[in-house]
């Protein structure tokens, strides 16, 4: 017995493995004692300190907090003689769809006057053959966001073309182009 205790204190507990074993036993002991001392609860309760009712951070009678606006968005403003957002979207879609045998330079040149500089830069290097549709199949649907920003959805033969248009000094320009498959 004496040799076993001597071995335990001089060799086993001085090694890394022995120290890790002792720490593990202490942790298991503390957790076991905590479970014995704690009162048994219903496991379906979840959090023990959850509130009985909803947490209210805003007085519901205070009025509109500005998150949701029920008023209709303002109609887009178009300068006299300038293209409307729908006309710009139609022209852009026609230029974007291109025609057979069109070179990338011709395609870019057709899109440039209808696009913002940012979109023109993003389309650099794109080719007309990468367009996933061939024709427009219906009229555009406009979502008015502000007086100077609208979103148009154009139905195409293989999906929908989503365009975001912004107004500039020269009229409406396409700023964002996105393709939605059905």
N, C-alpha and C positions, 0 to 999 in steps of 0.2 A: 504494500500500500504506500509505504514511504517512497519507494522508487517511482511509483506512478505519479504521485504528487510532485516529486522533484522533477520528473520529466515534463510534467504539465507546466510548471512555473518557470523552468529554466530554458526549455526548448520550444514547446508548442505555442505558448502565449507570447513569445518574443518574435515569432515569425509573422509574416504578413497574413498568411492563411489563418493562423490562430486568432489574430486581432480581428479579422473580418468575421470569423465565426462567432466571436464574443459579441461584436456589434450587432450581428444578425439576431443572436439570441436575446439581446436587450430589446431590440425593436419588436420582435415577436412577443416578448413578455409585456411590453408597454401596451401594444395593441390588444392583447388578450385581456389585460386588466381593464382597459378602457371599455371593452365590450361587456365585461361582467358588471362594471359599475353603472354604465349608461342604462337608462330605462328603455324597456322594449317599446317600439313604436310600430305603427302600421306601415308595412313596406310600400303600400300604395299611396302613402301621403306625399312622397317626393320630397320637396324642400320643407323643412320643418318651420321655417320662418316666412313662408309665403303669405302675401296679404289675403284677407278674406274677400275683398272686393277689387274692382279695377283701380289702377293708379291714375288719378286725374291730375294732369299738369296744367290744364287750361280751364278757366271758368267757362262752362258751356253756355252761360248767358251773356258772356262778354261781347258777342258779335263775331264778325268775320275776322279770322286770324291771318288771312291773306294766303293760305295754302291753296285753296281752291277758289277759282274765280268762275262764277256762274254767268257772268256777262259774256256776250258774244265778242269774239276778237274783232278788232277794227278791220275794215276792208282795206285791201292793199291800195296804195296810192300809185297812180300811173300818170306821168307827165303827158300833156296834150301832144298827140302825134307819135308818142312812143309805143312800143309793143307792150301788150298786156302780159301778165305771167303765163297765161294759157298759150298765147301766140309764141312766146319765147320757148316754152316747153315743147310745143309742136315742132318748131324749127330745129331745136336742139335734138329731139328724138330722131327726126329725119336725117340730120347730119350724123348722129351717133350710129344709126343703123347702116349708113353708107350705101354704096352700090357695088355691084360686082366689078372687080378689076381696079378698084380704087387703091392708090398708093397711100402709105401711112402719112406722107407729107400732105397730100390732098385732104385726107381725113382730118388731120390736125388743123389744117387751115380752115376747114368748114366749122369746126368746133370752137376755134379761138374767139371769134367775135361774140359768141353766145355764152362764154365761160368767164369766170373770174380768173385773175392771174394765178391764184392758188390751185384751182382745179386744172388749169392749163398745164401747170408744172407737174401735177400728179399724173396727168395723162401722157406726159412725155415718155416715149418709148412704147406706148400701147399701139396695137395695130387693129385695123378694122376687122380682120379675121377673128379677133378675140371676142367680138360682140356676140352674145348668146341668143340673139333674136333676129328676125328678118323683117317684121312689119308691125305697125301699130294697129290694134284691133278695136279701138274704141276711143271715146273722148276722154280727156284728162279729168281727174277728180282733184279739186283744190282744197287744201286745208289751210285756212288763213291763220297765221300765227300772230303777226303784228302788221303794221302798215308797211313795213319794209322787208318782211320775211314771210315767205309762203312755202308750202310743201305740196308738190303735185305728184300724183300717181297716174302713170300711163299704162293701160293694159296692152301688152304685147302678145305675140303668138305663143311664146314659151314662158311667160311670167309677167312681172310688173316692173316698170322702171320708176324708181322713186327719185325725184329731183327736189332739191332745196334751192330756192331762188332768193336772191337778195337784190335790192334795188341800188343802183348807182347813178351817177350823173348821166350816163348813156342809156339808162333804162334798166330792165330786169336782166340779171345774169345768173346762170346756173353756178352754184357754189359747191354743191355736193351731189354726187351721182351714186346711186345704189341700185343693185339688182335683186329683186325678190322672186324666188321661184315659188310656184303654187304648192 
